[in-house]
Amino acid sequence: MSRLILTTFGRPGYLRRAMTGGAAGFLLKDAPAAELSSAIRRAMAGERIVDPGLAAAALSEGDSPLTPREHEVLASSREHATVAQLAAALYLSPGTTRNHLSTIMGKLGASSRTEALRIAEDKGWM
């Protein structure tokens, strides 16, 4: 069965995950109707269909620089206001948690964990 994903979220990380997950294609919903209908027919015929601009962005963006643990720390930071709360939820010491957050912010060029989270979400890594 061919799966063609139509989305409003044209983020390189989303494209990568969709294609890795077996999607036949990934297009933005705002594409012209004729293009969308053609893409559906082509996907059903077995072609892989990807929005060209998004494909170029995905290639230039690359994969997430975060390790799985850093990803977990950053994702958990959405729900926990303080480092102590975040550390307790992840069964880490506050110092280790601060080190992870500092590394994450450095890798993403962010000045805060909120900004790091926004950057990772904008790139589709979260």
PAFINU-637772 format. One line per 10 residues: their letters; for each residue x, y, z of N, C-alpha, C, CB. Coordinates in nm, 3 decimals. Glycine has a CB too. Layout:
<kemars>
a) X Y Z X Y Z X Y Z X Y Z  ...
</kemars>
This chain:
<kemars>
msrlilttfg) 0.085 -0.119 0.000 0.000 0.000 0.000 0.089 0.125 0.000 -0.096 0.000 0.123  0.063 0.215 -0.089 0.140 0.339 -0.099 0.083 0.442 -0.004 0.141 0.393 -0.244  0.172 0.510 0.068 0.129 0.617 0.159 0.193 0.747 0.113 0.167 0.585 0.307  0.108 0.841 0.082 0.152 0.973 0.041 0.111 1.069 0.151 0.092 1.015 -0.098  0.207 1.137 0.209 0.179 1.229 0.319 0.160 1.369 0.262 0.292 1.227 0.425  0.047 1.430 0.295 0.018 1.569 0.261 0.017 1.646 0.391 -0.119 1.584 0.183  0.095 1.751 0.400 0.110 1.820 0.527 0.126 1.970 0.507 0.229 1.765 0.603  0.099 2.042 0.613 0.127 2.186 0.614 0.265 2.211 0.674 0.018 2.263 0.693  0.325 2.106 0.731 0.453 2.121 0.801 0.568 2.078 0.710 0.454 2.038 0.931  0.618 2.171 0.633 0.728 2.143 0.541 0.862 2.154 0.611 0.724 2.237 0.424
rpgylrramt) 0.890 2.060 0.698 1.015 2.063 0.773 1.101 1.945 0.732 0.989 2.061 0.926  1.230 1.969 0.710 1.318 1.862 0.664 1.317 1.737 0.752 1.457 1.914 0.654  1.315 1.755 0.882 1.315 1.639 0.972 1.189 1.554 0.956 1.327 1.685 1.116  1.076 1.619 0.932 0.952 1.545 0.911 0.961 1.462 0.783 0.832 1.642 0.904  1.019 1.522 0.679 1.036 1.450 0.554 1.122 1.327 0.576 1.099 1.540 0.446  1.234 1.343 0.643 1.324 1.230 0.667 1.253 1.118 0.743 1.447 1.276 0.746  1.178 1.154 0.847 1.108 1.052 0.925 1.001 0.982 0.843 1.045 1.114 1.050  0.929 1.058 0.761 0.824 0.999 0.679 0.883 0.900 0.579 0.745 1.110 0.604  0.991 0.937 0.514 1.050 0.850 0.413 1.114 0.728 0.479 1.153 0.927 0.330  1.176 0.747 0.593 1.233 0.634 0.666 1.123 0.539 0.712 1.315 0.683 0.788
ggaagfllkd) 1.007 0.596 0.743 0.893 0.516 0.786 0.818 0.448 0.673 0.799 0.602 0.861  0.864 0.465 0.551 0.805 0.393 0.439 0.705 0.470 0.356 0.741 0.274 0.489  0.695 0.600 0.375 0.602 0.678 0.293 0.646 0.678 0.147 0.592 0.823 0.346  0.548 0.674 0.059 0.577 0.678 -0.085 0.604 0.821 -0.130 0.460 0.619 -0.166  0.559 0.917 -0.052 0.580 1.055 -0.090 0.546 1.150 0.022 0.498 1.089 -0.212  0.587 1.275 0.002 0.570 1.378 0.103 0.553 1.511 0.030 0.692 1.382 0.203  0.433 1.565 0.035 0.404 1.691 -0.035 0.335 1.788 0.058 0.318 1.666 -0.160  0.348 1.914 0.025 0.280 2.018 0.101 0.138 2.034 0.049 0.357 2.152 0.093  0.045 2.057 0.141 -0.096 2.069 0.106 -0.125 2.187 0.013 -0.179 2.083 0.230  -0.040 2.288 0.018 -0.068 2.407 -0.062 -0.020 2.395 -0.207 -0.005 2.528 0.002
apaaelssai) 0.024 2.276 -0.246 0.063 2.255 -0.386 -0.063 2.266 -0.473 0.133 2.115 -0.406  -0.047 2.304 -0.598 -0.163 2.313 -0.688 -0.237 2.178 -0.697 -0.117 2.360 -0.828  -0.368 2.184 -0.713 -0.451 2.063 -0.718 -0.405 1.967 -0.827 -0.598 2.101 -0.741  -0.369 2.018 -0.943 -0.325 1.930 -1.052 -0.198 1.855 -1.012 -0.300 2.012 -1.180  -0.108 1.924 -0.942 0.015 1.861 -0.897 -0.014 1.753 -0.792 0.112 1.966 -0.839  -0.107 1.783 -0.701 -0.143 1.685 -0.599 -0.208 1.561 -0.660 -0.237 1.748 -0.497  -0.299 1.581 -0.753 -0.366 1.465 -0.813 -0.267 1.381 -0.894 -0.482 1.512 -0.904  -0.176 1.446 -0.962 -0.073 1.374 -1.037 0.017 1.295 -0.940 0.012 1.472 -1.121  0.053 1.357 -0.828 0.138 1.291 -0.730 0.070 1.167 -0.672 0.176 1.388 -0.617  -0.060 1.175 -0.647 -0.134 1.061 -0.594 -0.131 0.946 -0.695 -0.280 1.101 -0.561
rramageriv) -0.157 0.977 -0.820 -0.155 0.873 -0.924 -0.015 0.811 -0.937 -0.200 0.932 -1.060  0.087 0.895 -0.935 0.224 0.846 -0.948 0.265 0.761 -0.828 0.322 0.963 -0.965  0.224 0.802 -0.708 0.254 0.724 -0.587 0.185 0.588 -0.593 0.210 0.801 -0.460  0.062 0.586 -0.640 -0.011 0.459 -0.653 0.055 0.369 -0.758 -0.158 0.485 -0.692  0.126 0.428 -0.853 0.197 0.350 -0.955 0.336 0.306 -0.906 0.211 0.432 -1.083  0.370 0.341 -0.783 0.496 0.296 -0.725 0.609 0.396 -0.722 0.541 0.180 -0.798  0.586 0.517 -0.771 0.692 0.620 -0.767 0.703 0.679 -0.628 0.663 0.732 -0.870  0.821 0.731 -0.598 0.841 0.807 -0.473 0.831 0.954 -0.511 0.981 0.774 -0.404  0.746 1.025 -0.440 0.717 1.164 -0.472 0.758 1.252 -0.353 0.567 1.183 -0.506  0.840 1.353 -0.380 0.882 1.445 -0.274 0.883 1.586 -0.330 1.022 1.407 -0.219
dpglaaaals) 0.831 1.680 -0.250 0.836 1.821 -0.286 0.983 1.859 -0.310 0.771 1.911 -0.175  1.018 1.911 -0.429 1.159 1.938 -0.460 1.227 2.037 -0.365 1.169 1.991 -0.600  1.156 2.143 -0.327 1.216 2.241 -0.235 1.243 2.181 -0.099 1.126 2.361 -0.221  1.151 2.098 -0.054 1.167 2.034 0.076 1.279 1.930 0.071 1.035 1.969 0.121  1.292 1.860 -0.040 1.400 1.763 -0.056 1.536 1.833 -0.048 1.387 1.687 -0.190  1.547 1.946 -0.114 1.674 2.022 -0.111 1.703 2.070 0.030 1.667 2.143 -0.209  1.600 2.117 0.100 1.619 2.163 0.238 1.662 2.048 0.329 1.489 2.228 0.292  1.602 1.931 0.309 1.637 1.815 0.391 1.782 1.774 0.369 1.544 1.698 0.360  1.826 1.780 0.246 1.965 1.744 0.217 2.062 1.844 0.278 1.988 1.735 0.067  2.029 1.971 0.272 2.120 2.072 0.325 2.115 2.080 0.477 2.087 2.209 0.266
egdspltpre) 2.002 2.044 0.535 1.984 2.053 0.681 2.057 1.942 0.754 1.836 2.047 0.716  2.054 1.823 0.699 2.119 1.710 0.765 2.036 1.653 0.877 2.253 1.751 0.817  2.094 1.554 0.943 2.027 1.488 1.054 2.044 1.570 1.182 2.081 1.346 1.074  1.963 1.538 1.278 1.974 1.603 1.409 2.111 1.576 1.469 1.862 1.554 1.504  2.175 1.678 1.524 2.305 1.658 1.586 2.295 1.601 1.729 2.382 1.788 1.588  2.172 1.587 1.777 2.152 1.543 1.915 2.161 1.391 1.928 2.018 1.590 1.966  2.221 1.348 2.038 2.222 1.205 2.069 2.082 1.166 2.117 2.331 1.171 2.178  2.053 1.037 2.121 1.921 0.996 2.173 1.895 1.048 2.315 1.910 0.844 2.171  1.996 1.047 2.400 1.978 1.097 2.537 1.952 1.247 2.537 2.102 1.064 2.624  2.025 1.323 2.455 2.002 1.467 2.447 1.862 1.496 2.394 2.108 1.534 2.356
hevlassreh) 1.818 1.418 2.300 1.682 1.433 2.247 1.581 1.409 2.360 1.656 1.334 2.129  1.603 1.306 2.439 1.514 1.276 2.551 1.512 1.390 2.653 1.558 1.145 2.620  1.628 1.444 2.684 1.636 1.555 2.779 1.562 1.677 2.725 1.784 1.591 2.808  1.585 1.710 2.600 1.520 1.827 2.541 1.369 1.807 2.533 1.578 1.855 2.402  1.325 1.690 2.491 1.182 1.663 2.483 1.117 1.671 2.621 1.156 1.525 2.420  1.183 1.618 2.722 1.129 1.621 2.858 1.127 1.762 2.916 1.210 1.530 2.948  1.213 1.849 2.863 1.219 1.985 2.917 1.091 2.063 2.889 1.339 2.059 2.859  1.008 2.015 2.795 0.879 2.078 2.769 0.789 2.074 2.892 0.809 2.010 2.650  0.800 1.965 2.966 0.706 1.938 3.076 0.757 1.977 3.214 0.672 1.793 3.077  0.883 2.013 3.224 0.942 2.039 3.354 1.005 2.178 3.358 1.047 1.931 3.389
atvaqlaaal) 0.957 2.259 3.450 0.997 2.400 3.454 1.139 2.421 3.505 0.901 2.476 3.541  1.180 2.343 3.603 1.312 2.366 3.661 1.406 2.251 3.628 1.301 2.384 3.813  1.535 2.278 3.639 1.636 2.174 3.618 1.616 2.062 3.719 1.779 2.232 3.629  1.584 2.096 3.843 1.562 1.994 3.946 1.446 1.902 3.909 1.536 2.060 4.082  1.338 1.959 3.859 1.223 1.878 3.817 1.259 1.789 3.699 1.103 1.967 3.782  1.330 1.847 3.603 1.371 1.773 3.485 1.465 1.659 3.525 1.440 1.866 3.383  1.562 1.689 3.612 1.657 1.588 3.658 1.585 1.474 3.729 1.761 1.650 3.752  1.491 1.506 3.815 1.417 1.402 3.888 1.337 1.315 3.792 1.323 1.466 3.992  1.275 1.376 3.692 1.194 1.300 3.597 1.280 1.205 3.514 1.118 1.395 3.505  1.405 1.243 3.488 1.495 1.162 3.405 1.589 1.075 3.487 1.576 1.252 3.314
ylspgttrnh) 1.577 1.082 3.620 1.664 1.006 3.710 1.811 1.042 3.689 1.643 0.856 3.690  1.834 1.173 3.676 1.970 1.225 3.661 1.998 1.323 3.774 1.988 1.294 3.523  2.125 1.353 3.794 2.158 1.459 3.889 2.132 1.593 3.822 2.306 1.447 3.938  2.106 1.697 3.901 2.089 1.830 3.841 2.212 1.874 3.760 2.061 1.933 3.950  2.332 1.840 3.807 2.453 1.878 3.734 2.462 1.811 3.598 2.577 1.844 3.816  2.430 1.683 3.593 2.430 1.610 3.466 2.325 1.668 3.372 2.405 1.460 3.488  2.210 1.702 3.428 2.102 1.760 3.347 2.145 1.894 3.289 1.974 1.778 3.431  2.208 1.977 3.371 2.258 2.106 3.322 2.363 2.085 3.213 2.319 2.189 3.438  2.450 1.985 3.229 2.551 1.956 3.127 2.485 1.916 2.995 2.646 1.845 3.174  2.383 1.831 3.003 2.311 1.791 2.881 2.248 1.914 2.815 2.202 1.686 2.914
lstimgklga) 2.182 1.996 2.893 2.117 2.115 2.837 2.218 2.209 2.774 2.038 2.189 2.946  2.331 2.226 2.839 2.437 2.313 2.785 2.489 2.258 2.652 2.552 2.327 2.887  2.510 2.128 2.645 2.557 2.065 2.522 2.454 2.081 2.410 2.588 1.916 2.546  2.328 2.059 2.444 2.219 2.073 2.346 2.216 2.214 2.291 2.083 2.037 2.411  2.220 2.313 2.382 2.215 2.453 2.337 2.335 2.487 2.250 2.209 2.548 2.458  2.451 2.434 2.283 2.570 2.458 2.202 2.557 2.398 2.064 2.692 2.401 2.271  2.509 2.274 2.057 2.493 2.207 1.927 2.392 2.279 1.838 2.450 2.062 1.948  2.288 2.335 1.900 2.182 2.399 1.821 2.201 2.550 1.808 2.048 2.371 1.884  2.304 2.604 1.872 2.327 2.748 1.865 2.219 2.828 1.935 2.336 2.791 1.721  2.167 2.774 2.044 2.058 2.838 2.117 2.111 2.902 2.245 1.948 2.735 2.151
ssrtealria) 2.040 3.005 2.290 2.081 3.074 2.413 1.999 3.028 2.534 2.067 3.224 2.396  1.899 2.945 2.511 1.818 2.891 2.621 1.761 2.756 2.579 1.703 2.990 2.660  1.712 2.680 2.676 1.654 2.551 2.638 1.524 2.570 2.562 1.631 2.465 2.762  1.453 2.679 2.590 1.330 2.708 2.516 1.363 2.734 2.369 1.257 2.830 2.576  1.468 2.811 2.345 1.510 2.837 2.208 1.560 2.709 2.142 1.620 2.946 2.205  1.632 2.626 2.216 1.680 2.498 2.162 1.563 2.410 2.120 1.768 2.425 2.265  1.461 2.407 2.202 1.343 2.329 2.171 1.274 2.383 2.045 1.245 2.330 2.289  1.264 2.514 2.036 1.201 2.575 1.917 1.281 2.543 1.791 1.191 2.729 1.935  1.413 2.553 1.799 1.499 2.524 1.683 1.480 2.377 1.641 1.649 2.553 1.717  1.484 2.287 1.737 1.469 2.144 1.705 1.331 2.115 1.646 1.492 2.059 1.830
edkgwm) 1.229 2.180 1.697 1.094 2.160 1.643 1.082 2.219 1.503 0.989 2.224 1.735  1.139 2.338 1.482 1.134 2.402 1.350 1.203 2.317 1.243 1.198 2.539 1.356  1.307 2.246 1.282 1.380 2.163 1.187 1.318 2.024 1.174 1.527 2.150 1.230  1.216 1.997 1.256 1.148 1.868 1.249 1.221 1.756 1.321 1.130 1.830 1.107  1.310 1.791 1.411 1.386 1.690 1.485 1.314 1.644 1.610 1.521 1.744 1.521  1.210 1.712 1.648 1.135 1.675 1.769 0.997 1.624 1.730 1.122 1.796 1.866
</kemars>
